[in-house]
Amino acid sequence: MSTLATHVFRMPKVRGALIALGTLVTAAIAAPAAEASGVETYATVSDRAEAIVTVSFVLRIKIEGGGDREIESEADCLMVGADGLVLCSNTELGGYVSMLGRMIGGGRLSASGSAAEIMVSYDDDTEGTPARLLTRDTERDLAWVRLEPEEGETLPAGPFLDLSADPAILAPGDTFYAIRRMHRFFDRVPVVVEGAIGAVTTQPRHLMVPALPLEIGFGLPVFDRQGAFAGITVMQTPTAEEAQSLMANPMSFLGSAAKAGDMVGGLILSAGEIAKATALAREIIAADDAESAN
């Protein structure tokens, strides 16, 4: 066989070998970059946990005909202003008590829970700052608490989540990152929980539905890959009429357990809804402050 023929015969094999080698080299180079990207994303989102504060309180439960109870509790909430305004899930601050009354009692059981003796603290603050529950939005599962330092003391200087920043808009299929904090036993280390949006609702409001249940609690922040705020986890409770319908027939309720689960948890209230609700809450708080001053 001639030299030229030999080269022609071998060229496809050489070309294939070079392509295969190039693919391996490219994969070897790209793999660390992809891994670093994931690490950077988790680091960026984890830094947002600085705005998560601990709200400790005494939950005072009132049940008609069943006596009163007091339970020491705490919740993770978000500092949302340099003025000491804190955003919480209403459910986490005792709102679940009235919801259970509607569900269990078929709308006939009167039960309520209120947070008292509230203290708010950042991670490095062991004592905390006194605070007061000012207003709630039960439909959106939101509640606002404000720090009220003792006379002569100042507000603690700490990071807060700026609700006026451009929000992240998540659509079905998008990846999101929620943050929760572990128990004090674990030094309240922040944990990033990754998920995907499975659906977006317009009724009763703009809510994002995780493809899989988060099971991390309520009032916790959710971000996109760049660390932009997308919303918080909330519980959407049924009305008294819906609760009666669900509980009227236990067997029917069991058959629709998944749909009931959609109503009572695992949803993300959008950042836009939160910003509007907080702006309205500030107006209500300012009006109440003005009335108290007169």
C-alpha positions in Angstrom: 0.0 0.0 0.0 1.4 3.4 -0.9 2.3 6.0 1.7 -0.5 8.3 0.6 -3.0 5.5 0.8 -1.8 4.6 4.3 -2.4 8.2 5.4 -5.8 8.3 3.8 -6.7 5.0 5.5 -5.6 6.2 8.9 -7.0 9.7 8.9 -10.5 8.8 10.1 -9.1 6.8 13.0 -6.8 9.6 14.0 -9.5 12.1 13.7 -11.8 10.0 15.8 -9.1 9.5 18.4 -8.5 13.3 18.6 -12.2 14.0 18.9 -12.5 11.5 21.7 -9.4 12.9 23.5 -10.7 16.4 23.1 -14.1 15.4 24.6 -12.3 13.9 27.6 -10.1 17.0 28.1 -13.1 19.3 27.8 -15.1 17.3 30.3 -12.2 17.3 32.7 -11.9 21.0 32.5 -15.6 21.7 32.7 -16.4 19.4 35.6 -14.6 21.5 38.3 -16.2 24.7 36.9 -19.7 23.2 37.1 -19.0 22.0 40.6 -17.6 25.4 41.6 -20.8 27.0 40.2 -22.9 24.9 42.5 -20.7 25.8 45.5 -20.9 29.4 44.7 -24.7 29.3 44.4 -25.0 27.7 47.8 -22.6 30.2 49.3 -24.4 33.2 47.8 -27.8 32.0 49.0 -26.5 30.9 52.4 -25.2 34.4 53.0 -28.8 35.6 52.8 -29.5 33.8 56.1 -28.0 36.8 57.9 -31.4 38.4 57.8 -33.1 35.5 59.5 -33.8 36.3 63.2 -35.1 34.2 66.0 -38.4 35.3 67.5 -39.0 33.8 70.9 -42.5 34.2 72.5 -45.1 32.8 74.8 -48.0 31.4 72.8 -51.3 32.0 74.7 -54.0 29.6 73.6 -57.6 30.2 74.3 -60.2 27.4 73.7 -63.8 28.0 74.4 -64.9 25.7 77.1 -61.4 24.1 77.3 -59.4 26.5 79.4 -56.3 28.5 78.5 -52.8 27.3 77.8 -49.4 28.9 77.6 -46.5 27.4 75.5 -43.0 28.8 75.1 -42.1 28.8 71.4 -39.9 30.3 68.8 -39.9 30.9 65.1 -37.5 31.9 62.3 -38.5 35.3 60.8 -37.0 37.9 58.5 -35.7 41.3 59.4 -37.1 43.5 56.6 -36.1 47.0 57.7 -33.5 49.1 59.5 -36.4 50.3 61.7 -36.7 46.9 63.3 -39.6 45.6 61.3 -39.7 41.8 61.2 -41.8 39.7 58.9 -43.1 36.3 60.1 -45.4 33.6 59.1 -48.7 34.1 60.9 -48.9 30.3 61.2 -45.6 30.2 63.1 -46.8 32.9 65.5 -49.8 30.9 66.6 -52.1 31.3 63.7 -52.3 27.5 63.3 -54.5 27.4 66.5 -57.5 29.1 64.9 -57.0 27.0 61.8 -57.1 23.8 63.7 -60.2 25.0 65.4 -61.8 25.5 62.0 -60.7 22.1 60.8 -61.3 19.9 63.8 -64.4 21.7 65.1 -66.0 22.0 61.7 -66.2 25.7 62.3 -67.9 25.3 65.7 -64.8 25.2 67.9 -63.6 28.7 69.0 -59.9 28.6 69.5 -57.2 31.3 69.1 -53.5 31.8 69.8 -51.6 35.0 70.4 -47.9 35.7 70.8 -46.8 37.5 73.9 -43.5 38.4 75.7 -41.8 38.5 72.3 -38.0 38.7 72.0 -36.1 39.0 68.8 -32.4 38.1 68.4 -29.7 37.7 65.8 -27.4 34.7 66.1 -24.8 36.4 68.3 -27.4 38.0 70.5 -28.2 35.7 73.5 -30.6 38.1 75.3 -32.6 39.5 72.4 -34.6 42.7 72.0 -38.2 43.1 73.2 -40.7 43.3 70.4 -44.5 43.6 69.8 -46.8 41.9 67.3 -48.4 44.8 65.4 -50.6 43.4 62.6 -51.4 40.2 60.7 -52.6 39.3 57.2 -54.2 35.9 57.8 -55.1 35.3 54.2 -51.5 35.6 53.1 -50.2 34.0 56.3 -48.1 37.0 57.2 -47.5 38.8 60.5 -45.4 41.8 61.3 -43.4 42.3 64.6 -41.4 45.4 65.5 -38.5 45.7 67.8 -39.2 48.0 70.7 -36.0 48.4 72.8 -36.1 49.4 76.5 -35.7 53.1 77.2 -32.2 54.2 76.7 -31.3 51.2 74.5 -30.9 51.3 70.7 -32.0 49.0 67.9 -29.5 46.3 67.2 -27.5 47.0 64.0 -27.9 44.0 61.8 -28.6 43.0 58.2 -32.1 43.0 56.8 -33.8 41.8 53.6 -34.6 44.8 51.3 -38.0 44.2 49.9 -37.7 47.1 47.5 -35.0 45.3 45.5 -35.9 43.7 42.1 -37.5 40.3 42.9 -36.8 37.0 41.3 -39.7 35.8 39.1 -39.8 32.0 39.1 -41.7 29.9 36.6 -42.5 26.1 36.4 -39.3 24.2 36.0 -37.1 26.9 37.6 -34.7 25.9 40.4 -35.1 27.7 43.8 -33.2 27.7 47.1 -34.9 28.1 50.5 -33.0 28.6 53.7 -33.8 27.3 57.2 -31.7 27.4 60.3 -31.0 24.4 62.5 -31.6 24.2 66.2 -29.4 26.1 68.7 -27.9 22.7 69.5 -26.3 22.9 66.1 -25.4 26.6 66.4 -28.3 27.5 64.2 -26.2 26.8 61.1 -28.1 27.8 57.9 -29.2 25.0 55.6 -29.9 25.6 51.9 -32.7 23.5 50.6 -32.9 23.1 46.8 -36.1 22.6 44.9 -38.0 23.1 41.6 -41.2 25.0 40.9 -43.9 22.6 39.8 -46.7 25.1 39.2 -47.7 28.7 39.6 -51.2 29.8 40.8 -53.2 33.0 40.3 -56.0 32.0 42.7 -56.4 32.8 45.4 -53.2 34.8 44.7 -49.7 34.5 43.1 -48.2 31.4 44.7 -45.5 29.1 43.6 -45.9 25.4 44.2 -42.8 23.3 44.8 -42.7 20.1 42.7 -41.9 18.2 45.9 -42.9 19.1 49.5 -40.3 21.3 51.3 -41.1 20.4 54.9 -38.9 23.2 56.2 -41.5 25.3 58.0 -43.1 28.6 57.2 -41.9 32.2 56.9 -38.6 31.1 55.4 -37.0 33.0 52.5 -36.7 31.6 49.0 -34.1 32.8 46.4 -33.1 32.1 42.8 -29.6 31.0 41.6 -28.3 34.6 41.8 -29.5 35.1 45.3 -32.5 37.4 44.4 -35.4 37.2 46.7 -38.4 35.2 45.3 -40.7 34.8 48.2 -41.3 33.1 51.5 -42.9 29.8 52.5 -46.5 30.1 53.7 -49.5 28.0 54.7 -52.7 28.8 52.8 -55.5 27.8 55.1 -59.1 27.0 54.0 -62.0 29.2 55.0 -64.4 28.1 57.6 -66.8 26.9 54.9 -64.1 25.0 53.1 -63.0 23.4 56.4 -66.5 22.2 57.2 -66.8 20.7 53.7 -63.5 18.9 54.1 -64.3 17.5 57.5 -68.0 16.7 56.9 -67.2 13.3 55.5 -64.0 11.7 56.9 -63.8 9.2 54.0 -64.2 11.9 51.4 -61.5 13.9 53.2 -59.1 10.9 53.1 -59.7 10.6 49.4 -58.8 14.2 48.8 -55.8 14.4 51.2 -53.4 15.6 48.5 -55.7 18.5 47.6 -56.1 19.3 51.3 -52.3 19.3 51.6 -52.1 21.8 48.8 -54.2 24.2 50.8 -52.4 24.0 54.1 -48.8 24.1 53.3 -45.7 23.9 51.1 -46.4 27.0 49.0 -44.3 30.0 48.2 -45.8 33.5 48.4 -44.2 35.7 45.7 -41.9 38.6 46.6 -44.2 41.0 44.8 -47.2 40.0 47.0 -45.0 40.3 50.1 -43.7 43.8 49.2 -47.3 45.1 48.6 -48.6 43.5 51.8 -45.7 44.9 53.8 -46.2 48.4 52.4 -49.9 48.2 53.5 -48.9 46.9 56.9 -46.5 49.9 57.3 -49.4 52.2 56.6 -51.6 50.5 59.2 -48.8 50.6 61.7 -48.1 54.3 61.1 -51.8 55.1 61.5 -51.9 53.1 64.8 -48.8 54.9 66.0 -50.3 58.3 65.2 -53.5 57.4 67.0 -51.6 56.2 70.1 -49.6 59.4 70.1 -52.7 61.6 70.3 
